[in-house]
Amino acid sequence: MRAGGRARGALAARAAMAAAMAARPDLYPARRFRRPEHYLRGWDRARRLFAADRAAHPGQYVAAALPRLPFADGAFALTLSGYLVFAYPELFGPERQLAALAELVRVTAPGGEVRVHPLYDGEGRRTAGLDAVRRALGERRTASEIRVLPSADRDGRARRVLVLHRVGHPR
């Protein structure tokens, strides 16, 4: 995608986010702490920083999509997935979640770990099939744990992260 298309896509995503926040304010706990305009300004700043860094370092960015990543086995010591695998159950049903998580483990080095957050969907519901996905990962020799981070979200909810690593490899 060309820069102009990316910019239009980013602006369309921002407009969709603003509309979603206005339509369903109950889904955005941050509203109790910041007005939507502040959140959107932060989103704009992050988008500008990303665009500037990508322009300055184009070779450091690789376009990819789960469940198939263009990286070698064990390429990363730490692999992070934020706001994707469980956040959109309409795009990532249980089979696709399992395939995506297995792929993240594949590109993670032995002894490394994968961290996935959040463990709820866009409606704030906990991931329904998480236990089944964890069992299936275990059958593929992938250990999993739910790690509760010491700090809580500003809305008082504990942050829970799914941590994965290959069985038989010390971390």
C-alpha positions as CSV (number, residue, x, y, z in Angstrom):
1,M,0.0,0.0,0.0
2,R,1.3,3.4,-0.9
3,A,1.8,6.2,1.7
4,G,-1.3,8.0,0.6
5,G,-3.4,4.9,0.9
6,R,-1.9,4.2,4.3
7,A,-2.7,7.7,5.5
8,R,-6.3,7.5,4.2
9,G,-6.6,4.1,5.9
10,A,-5.3,5.5,9.2
11,L,-7.7,8.5,9.0
12,A,-10.6,6.2,8.3
13,A,-9.6,4.0,11.2
14,R,-9.5,7.1,13.5
15,A,-12.9,8.2,12.3
16,A,-14.3,4.7,13.0
17,M,-12.7,4.7,16.5
18,A,-14.3,8.2,17.2
19,A,-17.7,6.9,16.0
20,A,-17.4,3.7,18.1
21,M,-16.5,5.7,21.2
22,A,-19.5,8.0,20.7
23,A,-21.9,5.1,20.0
24,R,-20.7,2.8,22.9
25,P,-19.0,4.9,25.6
26,D,-19.5,2.0,28.1
27,L,-16.9,0.0,26.2
28,Y,-14.2,2.6,26.8
29,P,-13.4,2.7,30.6
30,A,-10.7,5.3,29.9
31,R,-13.6,7.8,29.4
32,R,-13.8,8.1,33.2
33,F,-10.2,9.4,33.3
34,R,-9.8,11.1,29.9
35,R,-12.3,12.8,27.5
36,P,-12.5,11.0,24.1
37,E,-10.7,14.0,22.5
38,H,-7.7,13.4,24.7
39,Y,-7.7,9.7,23.7
40,L,-8.0,10.5,20.0
41,R,-5.2,13.1,20.3
42,G,-3.0,10.4,21.8
43,W,-4.0,8.1,18.9
44,D,-3.1,10.8,16.4
45,R,0.3,11.3,18.1
46,A,1.1,7.6,18.0
47,R,0.1,7.4,14.3
48,R,2.4,10.4,13.5
49,L,5.3,8.9,15.4
50,F,4.8,5.5,13.7
51,A,4.6,7.2,10.2
52,A,7.8,9.2,10.9
53,D,9.7,6.2,12.1
54,R,8.6,4.1,9.2
55,A,9.7,6.8,6.8
56,A,13.0,7.1,8.5
57,H,13.6,3.3,8.8
58,P,11.6,1.6,6.0
59,G,13.8,-1.6,6.2
60,Q,12.8,-2.2,9.8
61,Y,9.1,-2.8,9.0
62,V,7.7,-6.0,7.4
63,A,4.1,-6.3,6.4
64,A,2.7,-9.6,7.6
65,A,-0.6,-11.2,8.7
66,L,-1.4,-14.0,11.0
67,P,-1.6,-17.0,10.8
68,R,1.5,-17.0,8.5
69,L,4.4,-14.8,9.2
70,P,7.4,-14.3,6.9
71,F,10.0,-15.0,9.6
72,A,12.3,-17.9,10.3
73,D,11.7,-20.4,13.1
74,G,13.0,-18.9,16.4
75,A,13.6,-15.5,15.0
76,F,12.6,-13.6,18.1
77,A,13.4,-13.9,21.8
78,L,10.2,-12.2,22.7
79,T,7.1,-12.1,20.6
80,L,4.2,-9.8,21.5
81,S,0.6,-9.7,20.2
82,G,-1.5,-6.8,21.4
83,Y,-5.2,-6.2,20.7
84,L,-5.6,-8.8,17.9
85,V,-5.9,-12.6,18.5
86,F,-8.7,-12.5,21.1
87,A,-9.9,-8.9,20.6
88,Y,-11.7,-9.8,17.3
89,P,-13.5,-13.1,17.7
90,E,-15.4,-12.5,14.5
91,L,-12.0,-12.5,12.6
92,F,-10.2,-15.0,14.9
93,G,-12.5,-17.9,15.9
94,P,-11.0,-20.7,18.0
95,E,-9.3,-22.5,15.1
96,R,-7.7,-19.3,13.8
97,Q,-6.7,-18.3,17.3
98,L,-4.9,-21.6,17.7
99,A,-3.2,-21.2,14.3
100,A,-2.1,-17.7,15.1
101,L,-0.7,-18.6,18.5
102,A,1.1,-21.6,17.1
103,E,2.7,-19.3,14.5
104,L,3.8,-16.8,17.2
105,V,5.4,-19.7,19.1
106,R,7.1,-20.9,15.8
107,V,8.8,-17.6,15.3
108,T,9.9,-17.4,18.9
109,A,13.3,-18.8,19.9
110,P,13.6,-21.8,22.2
111,G,13.8,-20.4,25.7
112,G,11.8,-17.2,24.6
113,E,8.2,-16.4,25.2
114,V,5.1,-15.1,23.5
115,R,2.9,-12.7,25.3
116,V,-0.7,-12.0,24.2
117,H,-3.0,-9.3,25.5
118,P,-5.8,-8.6,26.1
119,L,-7.7,-11.7,27.0
120,Y,-11.1,-10.2,26.2
121,D,-12.9,-9.1,23.1
122,G,-13.9,-5.6,21.9
123,E,-17.1,-5.9,24.0
124,G,-15.0,-6.4,27.1
125,R,-16.0,-10.1,27.4
126,R,-13.4,-12.6,28.5
127,T,-12.3,-15.0,25.7
128,A,-14.8,-17.8,25.8
129,G,-12.6,-20.6,24.4
130,L,-9.4,-19.7,26.0
131,D,-9.2,-23.0,28.1
132,A,-9.7,-25.1,25.0
133,V,-7.1,-23.2,23.0
134,R,-4.6,-23.6,25.9
135,R,-5.3,-27.4,26.0
136,A,-4.8,-27.6,22.2
137,L,-1.5,-25.7,22.5
138,G,-0.4,-28.1,25.2
139,E,-1.0,-31.0,22.8
140,R,1.4,-29.2,20.5
141,R,4.1,-29.0,23.2
142,T,3.4,-25.4,24.0
143,A,3.1,-24.5,27.7
144,S,0.8,-21.6,28.6
145,E,0.1,-19.6,31.7
146,I,-2.1,-16.6,32.5
147,R,0.1,-14.0,34.1
148,V,-1.5,-11.3,36.2
149,L,0.5,-8.1,35.9
150,P,1.2,-6.3,39.2
151,S,-0.4,-3.1,38.1
152,A,-4.1,-2.7,37.4
153,D,-5.7,-0.9,34.5
154,R,-6.9,2.6,35.3
155,D,-10.4,1.2,35.5
156,G,-9.4,-1.2,38.3
157,R,-9.3,-4.4,36.2
158,A,-6.3,-6.6,36.6
159,R,-4.3,-7.0,33.4
160,R,-4.0,-10.6,32.4
161,V,-1.5,-11.8,29.8
162,L,-1.3,-15.2,28.1
163,V,2.3,-16.3,28.1
164,L,3.4,-19.1,25.9
165,H,6.7,-21.0,25.5
166,R,7.9,-24.3,24.0
167,V,7.9,-27.2,26.4
168,G,11.3,-28.5,27.4
169,H,13.1,-25.2,26.9
170,P,14.1,-23.2,30.0
171,R,13.1,-19.6,30.0
